[in-house]
Amino acid sequence: MLLITGANGQLGRLIVEEVLRRAPGQPLAVSVREPDRATDLATRGVEVRRGDYDEPSSLTGAFHGVNRLLLMPTPEPDPVIRVNRLRVAIEAAVAAGVSHIVYPSAHAIDRFDNPLFATHLQTEKLIQESGTDWTMLRNAIYADVIAREVQGAIAAGELAAPAGTAAIAPVLRRDLAAATAAVLVGEGHEGRIYELTGPDTLNWHDLAALASEKADRLIAYRAIEDDEAADRLKAAGLPEPVVGALLGFYAAYRAGWCGTPSPDLANLAGRATPSLDAVRVVIEGTAR
């Protein structure tokens, strides 16, 4: 039995759809906090179970009879709570007899300093030390996140960001879903770490050009310092923790995070949308 946690989330639901498409006869269950939101899956033969990382007792039933598990990370921003929740889920999986855990992590987290990356590293280590087989899927930044830069630039008339000369290889969720499903229904992925990036890179000048194309007027990229970026983000009403987190990601971009394309996504999914095209399809509303 294959079980996918977080199946009501954006990426989780796309993964479920890919598994159903690639392996229609695969016994499949999902674990969600709100089963009522997954009734459409139940009508299609997917076993819907209730599981909540904050309620360890719920995971006992959710993971019963499961041999392969996709353990989706929690969106909890607090790193201590985040890791503790995932530790509980890993312990429940081991107790239930799960033999293979697949974990969607973040790209190149062992090479860059960021609190979020640290939580992924800790979780990876917990899984690797759990005694189960494992596969790590290190996902690059979503094209959705980068598309917001373009949309903000169109509204503001310029693209001002503390990105310096960074280049990145963002990915579409639908491509990540295809790669993840390939691992979940395939064989030979035990003990593997896959770096799932776009096939090429773009920079903020490319994003400004895309904004210009969409706005039908010239929009330039202006590299700014962190102080100015912080002031602009605060003026937009973002709270301090969010501002700090965003600046941390810009620092990671400048240091090279998500700037080295890997063939893993295309090899697993059978495709990898070019980075600028990935941002474009998000803006045009065709990302699904």
C-alpha positions in Angstrom: 0.0 0.0 0.0 1.2 3.5 -1.0 0.1 6.4 1.2 0.5 10.1 0.4 0.3 12.6 3.3 -0.8 16.2 2.8 -3.0 15.1 -0.2 -5.2 18.2 0.2 -2.3 20.5 -0.5 -1.5 22.0 -3.9 1.5 19.7 -4.5 0.0 16.7 -2.7 -3.1 16.7 -4.9 -1.0 16.9 -8.1 1.1 14.0 -6.9 -2.1 11.9 -6.2 -3.3 12.7 -9.7 0.0 11.6 -11.3 0.1 8.4 -9.3 -3.5 7.6 -10.5 -2.5 8.3 -14.1 0.8 6.3 -14.0 -0.4 3.4 -11.9 -4.2 3.1 -12.0 -4.1 -0.3 -10.3 -1.8 0.8 -7.5 -3.4 0.4 -4.0 -3.4 4.0 -2.9 -4.4 5.8 0.3 -4.1 9.4 1.4 -3.7 10.9 4.8 -5.3 14.3 5.4 -6.4 16.4 8.3 -9.8 17.1 6.8 -11.1 14.0 5.0 -14.3 15.9 4.0 -12.1 17.8 1.5 -11.0 14.6 -0.2 -14.3 13.0 -0.8 -13.7 13.3 -4.6 -10.7 11.0 -4.2 -12.7 8.5 -2.3 -15.3 8.3 -5.1 -12.4 7.4 -7.4 -11.2 4.5 -5.3 -8.6 6.2 -3.2 -8.7 5.2 0.5 -9.0 8.5 2.5 -7.7 8.3 6.0 -7.5 11.0 8.7 -4.0 11.8 9.9 -2.7 14.8 11.8 1.0 15.3 12.8 -0.2 17.1 15.9 -2.2 14.0 16.9 0.2 11.0 17.0 -2.7 8.6 17.8 -4.3 9.5 14.4 -1.2 8.5 12.6 -1.3 4.9 14.0 -4.4 4.2 11.9 -3.4 6.4 9.0 -0.2 4.5 8.4 -1.6 1.0 9.1 -0.7 -1.5 6.3 1.4 1.0 4.5 4.8 0.0 3.0 5.7 3.1 1.0 5.0 6.5 2.4 5.3 10.0 0.9 5.9 12.2 4.0 5.0 15.7 3.1 6.6 18.4 5.2 4.5 20.6 7.4 4.1 24.3 6.5 4.7 25.3 10.2 7.2 28.3 10.2 8.7 27.6 13.6 11.7 25.3 12.9 11.5 23.5 16.3 7.8 22.7 16.0 8.3 21.7 12.3 11.0 19.1 13.1 9.1 17.8 16.1 6.0 17.2 14.1 7.9 15.3 11.4 9.8 13.3 14.1 6.4 12.2 15.5 5.3 11.2 12.0 8.5 9.3 11.3 8.2 7.4 14.6 4.6 6.5 13.8 5.6 5.3 10.3 8.3 3.0 11.8 5.9 1.7 14.4 3.4 0.9 11.7 5.9 -1.1 9.7 6.5 1.4 6.8 9.5 0.1 4.9 10.2 3.1 2.6 9.8 6.8 3.3 10.0 9.4 0.4 10.5 12.9 1.6 10.1 16.1 -0.4 13.0 18.3 0.9 14.7 21.4 -0.6 17.4 21.8 -3.2 21.0 21.7 -2.1 20.2 22.3 1.5 23.5 20.8 2.6 25.4 23.7 0.9 23.6 26.8 2.1 22.8 28.4 5.5 19.1 29.0 6.0 16.8 28.1 9.0 14.3 26.3 6.7 17.1 24.3 5.0 18.3 23.3 8.5 14.8 21.8 9.3 14.9 19.8 6.1 18.4 18.5 6.9 17.3 17.5 10.4 14.3 15.7 9.0 16.4 13.9 6.3 18.7 12.7 9.1 15.8 11.5 11.2 14.5 9.5 8.2 18.0 8.1 7.3 18.5 7.0 10.9 15.0 5.5 11.3 15.9 2.1 9.8 13.6 2.4 6.8 14.6 2.7 3.2 14.4 6.3 2.0 14.5 8.6 -0.9 15.0 12.4 -0.7 13.5 14.7 -3.3 15.2 18.0 -3.0 12.8 20.5 -4.7 14.0 23.8 -6.1 12.1 27.0 -5.6 8.6 27.0 -7.1 7.9 29.0 -10.2 4.9 30.4 -8.4 7.1 32.2 -5.9 9.2 33.7 -8.7 6.1 34.7 -10.7 5.1 37.0 -7.8 8.3 39.0 -8.5 7.1 39.6 -12.1 3.5 40.4 -11.0 4.8 42.8 -8.4 7.1 44.5 -10.9 4.2 45.0 -13.3 2.2 46.7 -10.6 5.2 48.9 -9.4 6.7 49.7 -12.7 10.1 48.3 -11.8 11.6 45.1 -10.5 13.5 46.1 -7.4 15.0 43.1 -5.5 18.1 42.3 -3.4 18.9 39.4 -5.8 22.2 40.9 -7.2 23.3 38.8 -10.2 21.7 35.6 -9.0 20.6 33.0 -11.4 18.0 30.4 -10.5 16.3 27.3 -12.0 12.6 27.3 -10.6 10.2 24.5 -11.2 6.6 23.9 -11.8 4.6 21.9 -9.2 3.2 19.7 -12.0 6.7 18.7 -13.0 7.6 18.0 -9.4 4.5 15.9 -9.1 5.4 13.8 -12.1 8.9 13.2 -10.7 7.6 12.3 -7.3 5.0 9.9 -8.7 7.7 8.2 -10.8 9.6 7.5 -7.5 6.5 6.4 -5.6 5.4 3.8 -8.2 8.8 2.9 -9.5 11.7 0.7 -8.2 15.3 1.3 -7.5 15.1 4.7 -5.8 16.2 3.5 -2.3 19.0 5.5 -0.8 18.9 8.2 -3.5 18.9 11.9 -3.2 17.5 13.7 -6.3 18.0 17.4 -6.9 14.9 18.6 -8.7 15.5 21.8 -10.5 14.5 23.4 -13.8 16.7 22.5 -16.8 18.2 26.0 -17.2 18.5 29.2 -15.3 17.1 32.7 -15.4 18.1 35.9 -13.7 16.2 39.0 -12.5 16.9 40.8 -15.8 15.1 38.0 -17.5 12.2 38.4 -15.1 12.1 42.2 -15.8 12.0 41.4 -19.5 9.1 39.0 -18.9 7.3 41.8 -16.9 7.9 44.2 -19.7 6.4 41.7 -22.2 3.3 41.2 -20.1 2.9 44.9 -19.3 3.7 46.0 -22.8 6.0 48.7 -21.5 9.6 48.8 -20.3 10.2 47.5 -16.8 13.8 47.4 -15.6 15.5 45.4 -12.9 17.1 47.4 -10.1 19.3 45.5 -7.7 18.8 46.9 -4.2 20.4 46.2 -0.8 18.7 44.3 2.0 17.9 47.4 4.0 15.9 48.9 1.3 14.2 45.6 0.6 13.3 45.2 4.2 11.8 48.7 4.3 9.8 48.0 1.2 8.5 44.6 2.5 7.5 46.2 5.9 5.7 49.0 4.1 3.7 46.4 2.2 2.5 45.1 5.6 4.6 42.0 6.0 5.5 41.0 9.6 9.1 40.9 10.8 9.4 37.1 10.7 8.3 37.0 7.1 10.6 39.8 6.1 13.5 38.0 7.7 12.6 34.8 5.9 12.4 36.4 2.5 15.7 38.2 2.9 17.2 34.8 3.9 16.0 33.4 0.6 17.5 36.3 -1.4 20.8 35.8 0.4 20.6 32.1 -0.6 19.9 33.1 -4.2 22.9 35.4 -4.2 25.1 32.6 -2.8 24.1 30.3 -5.6 21.1 28.4 -4.2 18.9 26.9 -7.1 21.5 28.2 -9.5 22.9 24.9 -10.7 20.5 22.9 -12.9 20.3 19.2 -12.4 19.0 16.6 -14.9 17.2 14.6 -12.2 13.8 16.2 -12.7 13.7 15.6 -16.5 15.1 12.0 -16.0 12.4 11.1 -13.4 9.4 13.1 -14.8 10.2 12.6 -18.5 10.2 16.4 -18.8 11.4 19.6 -17.2 9.8 22.9 -18.2 12.4 25.6 -19.0 12.7 28.0 -16.2 11.4 31.2 -17.8 8.5 29.2 -19.4 7.7 27.9 -16.0 7.3 31.4 -14.6 5.3 32.4 -17.7 2.8 29.6 -17.4 2.1 30.5 -13.8 1.4 34.1 -14.7 -0.8 33.0 -17.5 -2.7 30.7 -15.2 -1.9 27.4 -16.9 0.5 25.9 -14.3 -1.8 23.0 -13.5 
